[in-house]
Amino acid sequence: MKQHIASKVLIVDDLADNLQALDALIRHEQRLVFHAASGEQALQLLLEHEFALAILDVQMPGMDGFELAELMRGTERTRHIPIVFTSAAGRERNYAFKGYGSGAVDFLYKPLDSDAVRSKVNVFVALDQQRHEGRRQVAELEQSRREQQQLLEELHVTQAELQRSLRMRDDFMSLVAHELRNPLSTLYLESQMRSVQLQRGNFKALGPDRLPAMVARDLRQIQSMIRLIDDMLDISRIRSGTLSIRRAGFELTGLLERIVSDLALQAAGYGSSMTLHPHAPVHGCWDAFRIEQVIINLLTNALRYGNGKPITIVVAIDPLAGAAIDAAQERVQEVRIDVIDSGIGISEADQQRVFEPFERGSANGEVKGLGLGLAISRQLAAAHGGRLGVTSDGKSGSVFSLTLPLDSAGAVIGA
């Protein structure tokens, strides 16, 4: 809906009766008429308002109409305002010639012709309205241009995100196929070899002395595929908001001791070792399965990127700022588990990127996994009301820190 802007008309005359008479003649409901009894008052109004027309009396004490007109024409703000002079002096004074020379658009003699005055004011007010409408249309066009530009930019962003999503989908499918193909190929080759031995009647090749190693290899490949599938399911649950946390009370230090013991053989395969610093029992209410999942992710990453150097696990109790410690129960607000390696380190620029899905590092030129472990682990930490972060100088190792609240409060994803 078009908004009407009232046009402003300035009338200048030193006689109040003349001002009132002229006001009554030109006043309109969509028009604002301003009065000035002198050139000085007129200048003040001209600085405060934008006028469609100025009607100036020629003969005024002090600053007359011609002097006011010269000042108006000398100022950028007022030089384009149409001026109509009025005068009670006779035509023999030749004021009209001087008025037109001062830049006036018309010169009227008193007594004023009412129809002529209304007609002229209507013309200049109409021109002013056209200017306002033109400005409004230009402003609307500019606003429309900005909105279109914003929409175009948003479209480009959406298109880029879509292309990135498509690339990620394609990369992900290729990655999943590759990661699943390796253990499946190994299982397939093992099965073929056993089938050949059975066909040849070579039962010694499948004897009790070899069978345990075969079963162990099969289990490793099956567990590798299960881990990949579980990671894909977890990231899908996180994105759909259906990953739940099942809390129960348990003791954390004992869980860490068991994990370190279970991974000892794997650590030896990397030429590394794991050491858990002794700590008093820490009791809390968490999802033991999910906490174990996070710790195993951190430790296997430390092995993968640790250059075969020892890995240290440290448990620390961190009181929150201003939190009171319950000395009787030896419980405070947070427990922190630090996994410390001396490997290749993580640059500052990459310290947030590593927690994004499908981001993978390389160790000794080899890239493994789907790049989901740290992304899932950070979400699991947040679901417990905790945090997972990393510090590193980018050269000599990293410290991944899992912080968990010791009270029963905490966020739940898709309860």
C-alpha positions as CSV (number, residue, x, y, z in Angstrom):
1,M,0.0,0.0,0.0
2,K,1.4,3.4,-1.1
3,Q,2.1,5.7,1.9
4,H,1.2,9.4,1.3
5,I,3.7,11.9,2.5
6,A,2.3,15.4,3.1
7,S,4.0,18.2,1.1
8,K,5.3,21.2,3.0
9,V,4.8,24.8,1.8
10,L,6.6,27.8,3.4
11,I,4.9,31.2,3.3
12,V,7.0,34.3,4.5
13,D,5.4,37.6,5.2
14,D,6.0,40.2,8.0
15,L,2.2,40.8,8.3
16,A,0.2,38.2,10.3
17,D,-3.0,39.0,8.5
18,N,-1.3,38.2,5.1
19,L,0.0,34.9,6.5
20,Q,-3.4,33.9,7.8
21,A,-5.1,34.8,4.5
22,L,-2.6,33.0,2.3
23,D,-2.7,30.0,4.7
24,A,-6.5,29.8,4.4
25,L,-6.2,30.0,0.6
26,I,-3.7,27.1,0.1
27,R,-4.3,24.8,3.1
28,H,-5.2,21.2,2.3
29,E,-5.6,18.0,4.3
30,Q,-2.6,16.5,2.6
31,R,-0.5,19.6,2.8
32,L,1.5,21.3,5.7
33,V,1.8,25.1,5.7
34,F,4.6,26.7,7.7
35,H,4.6,30.4,8.6
36,A,7.6,32.7,8.9
37,A,7.4,36.4,9.8
38,S,10.9,37.3,8.7
39,G,13.8,36.1,6.6
40,E,15.6,34.8,9.7
41,Q,12.7,32.7,10.8
42,A,12.4,31.4,7.2
43,L,16.0,30.3,7.2
44,Q,15.6,28.4,10.4
45,L,12.6,26.5,9.0
46,L,14.4,25.8,5.7
47,L,17.2,24.1,7.7
48,E,14.7,21.9,9.5
49,H,12.3,20.9,6.7
50,E,12.2,20.0,3.1
51,F,9.7,22.2,1.3
52,A,7.8,21.7,-2.0
53,L,7.4,25.5,-2.5
54,A,8.4,28.8,-0.8
55,I,6.1,31.9,-1.2
56,L,8.1,34.9,-0.2
57,D,6.9,38.5,0.3
58,V,9.3,40.9,-1.3
59,Q,9.0,43.9,1.0
60,M,9.9,42.9,4.6
61,P,11.9,44.8,7.2
62,G,15.5,43.5,7.8
63,M,16.1,40.7,5.2
64,D,13.7,41.2,2.3
65,G,12.5,38.5,0.0
66,F,15.2,39.0,-2.6
67,E,18.0,38.6,-0.1
68,L,16.3,35.5,1.3
69,A,16.1,34.1,-2.2
70,E,19.8,34.7,-2.8
71,L,20.7,32.9,0.4
72,M,18.5,30.0,-0.6
73,R,20.1,29.7,-4.0
74,G,23.5,29.8,-2.4
75,T,22.9,26.7,-0.2
76,E,22.8,23.1,-1.5
77,R,20.0,22.1,0.7
78,T,17.6,24.9,-0.5
79,R,18.7,25.9,-4.0
80,H,16.2,23.6,-5.7
81,I,13.1,24.8,-3.8
82,P,10.8,26.7,-6.2
83,I,10.2,30.3,-5.1
84,V,7.1,32.4,-5.8
85,F,7.4,36.1,-4.9
86,T,4.4,38.2,-3.9
87,S,4.4,42.0,-3.7
88,A,1.9,44.8,-3.0
89,A,4.1,47.3,-4.9
90,G,3.0,48.5,-8.3
91,R,4.2,47.0,-11.5
92,E,6.1,50.1,-12.3
93,R,8.7,49.1,-9.6
94,N,9.8,46.3,-12.0
95,Y,10.1,43.9,-9.0
96,A,9.0,41.0,-11.2
97,F,12.2,41.4,-13.4
98,K,14.4,41.3,-10.3
99,G,12.4,38.4,-8.9
100,Y,12.9,36.3,-12.0
101,G,16.6,37.3,-11.9
102,S,16.8,35.9,-8.3
103,G,15.6,32.5,-9.6
104,A,11.9,32.7,-8.9
105,V,9.5,30.6,-10.9
106,D,6.7,33.2,-10.7
107,F,5.8,36.6,-9.4
108,L,2.4,37.5,-8.1
109,Y,1.0,41.0,-7.3
110,K,-1.4,41.7,-4.4
111,P,-4.3,41.5,-4.1
112,L,-3.7,37.8,-5.0
113,D,-5.8,36.0,-7.5
114,S,-7.2,33.1,-5.4
115,D,-7.6,30.7,-8.4
116,A,-4.1,31.5,-9.7
117,V,-2.5,31.0,-6.3
118,R,-4.2,27.6,-5.7
119,S,-3.4,26.5,-9.3
120,K,0.3,27.3,-8.9
121,V,0.6,25.7,-5.4
122,N,-1.2,22.6,-6.7
123,V,1.3,22.3,-9.6
124,F,4.3,22.5,-7.3
125,V,2.8,20.2,-4.7
126,A,2.0,17.7,-7.4
127,L,5.6,17.8,-8.6
128,D,6.8,17.3,-5.0
129,Q,4.5,14.3,-4.7
130,Q,6.0,12.9,-7.8
131,R,9.5,13.3,-6.4
132,H,8.5,11.6,-3.2
133,E,6.9,8.8,-5.2
134,G,10.0,8.5,-7.3
135,R,12.2,8.2,-4.2
136,R,9.8,5.7,-2.7
137,Q,9.9,3.6,-5.9
138,V,13.7,3.8,-6.0
139,A,13.9,2.8,-2.4
140,E,11.6,-0.1,-3.0
141,L,13.7,-1.1,-6.0
142,E,16.8,-0.9,-4.0
143,Q,15.3,-2.9,-1.2
144,S,14.1,-5.5,-3.7
145,R,17.6,-5.6,-5.2
146,R,19.1,-6.2,-1.8
147,E,16.6,-8.9,-1.0
148,Q,17.2,-10.5,-4.4
149,Q,20.9,-10.3,-3.7
150,Q,20.5,-11.9,-0.3
151,L,18.3,-14.6,-1.8
152,L,20.9,-15.2,-4.5
153,E,23.7,-15.4,-1.9
154,E,21.6,-17.8,0.2
155,L,20.9,-19.8,-2.9
156,H,24.6,-20.0,-3.7
157,V,25.3,-21.1,-0.1
158,T,22.6,-23.7,-0.2
159,Q,23.9,-24.9,-3.6
160,A,27.4,-25.1,-2.2
161,E,26.1,-27.0,0.8
162,L,24.1,-29.3,-1.4
163,Q,27.1,-30.0,-3.6
164,R,29.2,-30.6,-0.5
165,S,26.6,-33.0,0.9
166,L,26.5,-34.8,-2.4
167,R,30.3,-35.1,-2.4
168,M,30.3,-36.2,1.2
169,R,27.6,-38.8,0.4
170,D,29.6,-40.1,-2.5
171,D,32.9,-40.0,-0.5
172,F,31.1,-41.7,2.4
173,M,29.7,-44.5,0.2
174,S,33.1,-45.0,-1.3
175,L,34.7,-45.0,2.1
176,V,32.2,-47.4,3.6
177,A,32.6,-49.8,0.7
178,H,36.4,-49.6,1.0
179,E,36.5,-50.1,4.8
180,L,34.0,-53.0,4.7
181,R,35.7,-54.5,1.7
182,N,39.0,-55.1,3.5
183,P,37.7,-57.3,6.3
184,L,35.2,-59.0,4.0
185,S,38.0,-59.8,1.5
186,T,40.1,-61.2,4.3
187,L,37.2,-63.4,5.5
188,Y,36.5,-64.5,1.9
189,L,40.1,-65.5,1.3
190,E,40.3,-67.3,4.5
191,S,37.1,-69.2,3.7
192,Q,38.4,-70.1,0.2
193,M,41.7,-71.4,1.6
194,R,39.8,-73.6,4.1
195,S,37.5,-74.8,1.4
196,V,40.4,-75.8,-0.8
197,Q,42.0,-77.7,2.1
198,L,38.8,-79.5,2.8
199,Q,38.4,-80.5,-0.8
200,R,41.9,-81.8,-0.8
201,G,41.3,-83.7,2.4
202,N,44.1,-81.8,4.1
203,F,42.5,-81.8,7.5
204,K,45.8,-81.2,9.3
205,A,45.7,-77.6,7.9
206,L,42.6,-77.1,10.0
207,G,43.8,-78.9,13.0
208,P,43.6,-77.9,16.7
209,D,47.0,-76.2,16.5
210,R,45.9,-73.8,13.7
211,L,42.2,-73.4,14.3
212,P,42.4,-70.9,17.3
213,A,44.5,-68.5,15.2
214,M,42.0,-68.8,12.3
215,V,39.0,-68.1,14.6
216,A,40.8,-65.1,16.2
217,R,41.5,-63.6,12.7
218,D,37.9,-64.1,11.8
219,L,36.7,-62.5,15.0
220,R,38.9,-59.5,14.4
221,Q,37.6,-58.9,10.9
222,I,34.0,-59.4,12.1
223,Q,34.5,-57.0,15.0
224,S,36.0,-54.4,12.6
225,M,32.9,-54.5,10.5
226,I,30.6,-54.3,13.5
227,R,32.5,-51.2,14.7
228,L,32.1,-49.6,11.3
229,I,28.4,-50.4,11.3
230,D,27.9,-49.2,14.9
231,D,29.6,-45.9,14.1
232,M,27.3,-45.3,11.1
233,L,24.3,-46.2,13.3
234,D,25.4,-43.8,16.0
235,I,26.0,-40.9,13.7
236,S,22.6,-41.5,12.2
237,R,20.9,-41.6,15.7
238,I,22.7,-38.4,16.7
239,R,21.5,-36.5,13.6
240,S,18.0,-37.8,14.1
241,G,18.0,-37.1,17.8
242,T,17.3,-40.7,18.8
243,L,20.5,-41.5,20.6
244,S,19.7,-42.2,24.3
245,I,21.9,-42.3,27.4
246,R,21.1,-45.0,29.9
247,R,22.6,-43.8,33.2
248,A,23.6,-46.1,36.1
249,G,26.0,-45.7,39.0
250,F,29.4,-47.2,38.5
251,E,33.1,-46.7,39.4
252,L,35.2,-45.0,36.7
253,T,38.7,-45.9,37.7
254,G,37.9,-49.7,37.5
255,L,36.4,-49.2,34.0
256,L,39.6,-47.4,32.9
257,E,41.8,-50.2,34.3
258,R,39.8,-52.8,32.4
259,I,40.0,-50.9,29.1
260,V,43.8,-50.4,29.4
261,S,44.2,-54.1,30.1
262,D,42.0,-55.1,27.1
263,L,44.0,-52.8,24.8
264,A,47.4,-53.9,26.0
265,L,47.9,-56.4,23.2
266,Q,46.8,-53.9,20.6
267,A,49.2,-51.3,22.0
268,A,52.0,-53.8,21.8
269,G,51.2,-54.3,18.1
270,Y,51.9,-50.6,17.6
271,G,55.1,-50.9,19.6
272,S,53.5,-48.7,22.3
273,S,52.3,-49.1,25.9
274,M,49.6,-47.6,28.1
275,T,49.9,-46.4,31.6
276,L,47.0,-45.4,33.8
277,H,48.1,-43.2,36.7
278,P,46.7,-44.5,40.0
279,H,43.7,-42.6,41.4
280,A,41.2,-43.1,44.1
281,P,37.8,-44.6,43.1
282,V,35.5,-42.1,41.3
283,H,31.8,-42.9,41.5
284,G,29.3,-41.3,39.1
285,C,26.1,-41.8,37.3
286,W,26.8,-42.3,33.6
287,D,26.2,-44.7,30.7
288,A,29.1,-47.1,31.2
289,F,28.8,-48.5,27.7
290,R,29.0,-45.1,26.1
291,I,31.8,-43.9,28.4
292,E,33.8,-47.0,27.5
293,Q,33.1,-46.2,23.8
294,V,34.6,-42.7,24.1
295,I,37.7,-43.9,26.0
296,I,38.4,-46.7,23.5
297,N,38.0,-44.1,20.7
298,L,40.6,-41.8,22.3
299,L,43.0,-44.6,23.1
300,T,42.9,-46.2,19.6
301,N,43.4,-42.8,18.1
302,A,46.4,-42.2,20.4
303,L,47.8,-45.6,19.3
304,R,47.2,-44.8,15.6
305,Y,48.8,-41.4,15.6
306,G,51.2,-41.8,18.6
307,N,54.3,-42.9,16.6
308,G,54.6,-46.0,18.8
309,K,55.4,-43.9,21.9
310,P,53.9,-44.5,25.3
311,I,50.4,-43.3,26.1
312,T,49.4,-42.0,29.5
313,I,45.9,-41.8,31.0
314,V,45.4,-39.4,33.9
315,V,42.3,-38.9,36.1
316,A,41.8,-35.6,37.8
317,I,39.1,-34.1,40.0
318,D,38.3,-30.5,38.9
319,P,36.0,-28.4,41.1
320,L,33.9,-25.9,39.2
321,A,34.5,-22.2,39.9
322,G,32.8,-21.4,43.3
323,A,31.6,-25.0,43.8
324,A,31.6,-26.4,47.3
325,I,33.4,-29.6,47.9
326,D,31.7,-32.3,49.9
327,A,34.6,-33.5,52.0
328,A,32.6,-36.3,53.6
329,Q,31.8,-38.0,50.3
330,E,35.0,-36.8,48.6
331,R,32.9,-35.7,45.6
332,V,33.1,-32.5,43.6
333,Q,31.6,-31.2,40.4
334,E,33.7,-32.7,37.6
335,V,36.1,-35.5,36.8
336,R,38.5,-35.2,33.9
337,I,40.2,-38.0,32.0
338,D,43.2,-37.0,30.0
339,V,44.6,-39.2,27.2
340,I,48.1,-38.0,26.5
341,D,50.3,-39.1,23.6
342,S,53.6,-38.0,22.2
343,G,52.7,-38.4,18.5
344,I,52.4,-36.1,15.5
345,G,50.3,-33.5,17.3
346,I,47.4,-31.5,15.9
347,S,47.7,-28.0,14.5
348,E,45.6,-25.3,16.0
349,A,43.6,-24.9,12.7
350,D,42.7,-28.6,12.8
351,Q,41.8,-28.9,16.5
352,Q,38.1,-28.2,15.9
353,R,38.0,-29.9,12.4
354,V,39.0,-33.3,13.9
355,F,35.6,-33.4,15.7
356,E,33.6,-33.1,12.5
357,P,32.1,-36.2,10.9
358,F,34.2,-37.9,8.2
359,E,37.4,-35.9,9.1
360,R,40.3,-38.3,9.1
361,G,44.0,-37.8,9.8
362,S,46.8,-39.9,8.4
363,A,49.5,-41.8,10.3
364,N,52.6,-43.0,8.4
365,G,50.7,-42.1,5.2
366,E,47.9,-44.5,6.0
367,V,44.3,-43.4,6.5
368,K,41.9,-45.6,8.4
369,G,38.3,-45.6,9.6
370,L,35.3,-43.5,8.6
371,G,36.4,-40.4,10.6
372,L,33.3,-40.7,12.9
373,G,34.9,-41.7,16.2
374,L,35.7,-38.2,17.6
375,A,32.5,-36.7,16.3
376,I,30.5,-39.4,18.1
377,S,32.6,-39.1,21.2
378,R,32.0,-35.4,21.5
379,Q,28.3,-35.9,21.1
380,L,28.3,-38.6,23.8
381,A,30.3,-36.3,26.1
382,A,27.7,-33.5,25.6
383,A,24.9,-36.0,26.1
384,H,26.3,-36.6,29.6
385,G,26.5,-32.9,30.3
386,G,30.3,-33.0,29.8
387,R,32.9,-31.9,27.3
388,L,35.5,-33.4,25.0
389,G,38.4,-31.2,23.8
390,V,42.0,-31.3,22.7
391,T,45.1,-29.3,23.3
392,S,48.3,-29.6,21.2
393,D,51.2,-27.5,20.1
394,G,50.9,-29.2,16.7
395,K,54.4,-30.8,16.9
396,S,54.9,-33.1,19.9
397,G,51.7,-34.9,20.8
398,S,48.2,-34.2,22.0
399,V,46.0,-34.3,25.1
400,F,42.4,-35.3,24.6
401,S,40.4,-34.4,27.7
402,L,37.0,-35.9,28.6
403,T,35.2,-34.0,31.3
404,L,32.1,-35.5,33.0
405,P,29.9,-34.1,35.7
406,L,29.8,-36.0,39.0
407,D,26.2,-35.2,39.8
408,S,23.2,-36.9,38.2
409,A,22.3,-33.9,36.0
410,G,23.2,-34.0,32.3
411,A,21.8,-33.5,28.8
412,V,20.1,-36.5,27.1
413,I,19.9,-36.7,23.3
414,G,16.5,-38.0,22.2
415,A,15.5,-39.4,25.6
